[in-house]
Amino acid sequence: MAADRGAELARVARLRYWRASDAAVVVEAWSRSGEGLSAFARRHGIDVRRLSRWAKELEASDELERPVTFHPVRLVASREAEGAGPKPSGAPVEIVLGWGCTVRVAPGFAAEDLARVLEVLGVGVAC
């Protein structure tokens, strides 16, 4: 298994152009080696700047590919569905949008008004 990885590393090191998957082989081998970047690159005949650039790029792409965390939600029957009519809960609704914008909605808001506000903000809403 280690011989296979060594052969793959040697093959990729000789390539003129690296795809992300090629660079991942080299960066992973460097990480496992425990060597400094310069020593590893020199030992395998790889340009230090090339290895450094790919290591940074792959690290950044790993951050973007982290899974999204979902929070548990408990659904309860609405008073409208039970025929009792809508009743404001007394607690405002707060919506935190991806770019740091927060929308706070007072109890008893009109859903149509909220949909218009979110549309103006450029948030896709399927209500």
Secondary structure, DSSP 8 states (H G I E B T S, - for coil): -HHHHHHHHHHHHH-SS--HHHHHHHHHHHHHH---HHHHHHHHT--HHHHHHHHHHHHHHHHHTS------------TTTTTS-----SS-EEEE-TTS-EEEE-TT--HHHHHHHHHHHT-----
